[in-house]
């Protein structure tokens, strides 16, 4: 499982980065999700790498 936390603002980000954050449910700084680690999540994290922090959590 991965915990993805939005740590930087989306104000000056590109539209595809905003859409990716919204698809993850990250709207405001400090919002986080816990999601199963798979290829789809890895791709979304790659798009938002400079805006989020990622931690591995146990079930």
C-alpha positions in Angstrom: 0.0 0.0 0.0 1.2 3.5 -0.8 0.2 6.7 1.0 0.3 9.7 -1.4 0.1 13.2 0.2 -0.2 16.4 -1.7 2.6 18.7 -0.3 2.7 21.5 -2.9 0.1 23.8 -4.5 -1.6 23.0 -7.8 -2.0 26.7 -8.6 0.8 27.0 -11.2 0.6 23.3 -12.4 -0.3 22.2 -15.8 -3.9 21.1 -16.6 -2.9 17.4 -16.9 -1.3 17.5 -13.4 -4.4 19.1 -11.9 -6.6 16.4 -13.6 -4.3 13.7 -12.2 -4.5 15.1 -8.7 -8.2 15.4 -8.9 -8.5 11.8 -10.1 -6.6 10.7 -7.0 -8.9 12.8 -4.8 -6.1 15.3 -3.9 -7.6 18.8 -3.8 -5.9 20.7 -1.0 -2.4 20.7 0.4 -2.3 18.0 3.1 -4.9 15.7 1.5 -3.8 12.1 1.2 -4.9 8.8 -0.1 -3.9 5.2 0.7 -4.0 3.0 -2.3 -2.9 -0.4 -3.5 0.5 -0.2 -5.3 0.0 -0.9 -9.0 1.1 0.3 -12.4 -1.7 2.9 -12.7 -0.8 4.5 -9.4 2.9 4.5 -10.3 2.1 6.4 -13.5 0.0 9.0 -11.7 2.8 9.5 -9.1 5.3 10.0 -11.8 3.2 12.9 -13.2 2.9 14.5 -9.8 6.3 13.6 -8.4 7.3 17.2 -7.7 4.0 17.9 -5.9 3.5 14.8 -3.7 5.3 12.7 -1.1 4.9 8.9 -1.2 5.2 6.6 1.8 4.9 2.8 2.0 2.4 1.7 4.7 1.4 -1.7 5.9 -2.1 -3.0 5.6 
